[in-house]
Amino acid sequence: MDKLIYQKNLVVKPRYEISNWKGVRGRQEPTMTLMSNELVPESNIYLEVGWIYEMPAPNPHIHEHKHENYNEIVLHIGGDPRNPEDLGAEIEFSVDGEPLTFDKTSALFIPAGVNHGPVIWKKVTKPHLQMAIVLGAGNMIEADPGGHKEELL
Ligand SMILES: [Zn+2]
């Protein structure tokens, strides 16, 4: 093969563009954007991920918001490889006013147009990852993963 066709699809250098959580303690800030149209043209996916390593403050710092045109998947992934289903935290994540509480590694599907948040940490015992994937949104402004568009503009 004389040409690498898919090399351009491999993102090894994140963009650090989500800096809504400046001053929030206990979490990686800014988070790492690993997929967007800026990183992989025409991917039409927005994916950002960051570590939470102690009780965030302020808590909540992700407030109620919605993505009018895009479905979202929010993953919370425990950081203990010996017990990968254990989140190492307890989180209350409200969807359309319904509080969902979990302490396991999880994926949550949020349909377009449905309000979600606040996200409230009840406890943190181990570092864990929080990942948001906004399907069909190609950039941060379209994706607005934490509902911070007003703070960005
Ligand atoms: Zn969201």
Residues whose N, C-alpha, C, O or C-beta is under 5 A from the ligand:
A	BS01	ZN	E72 D144 P145
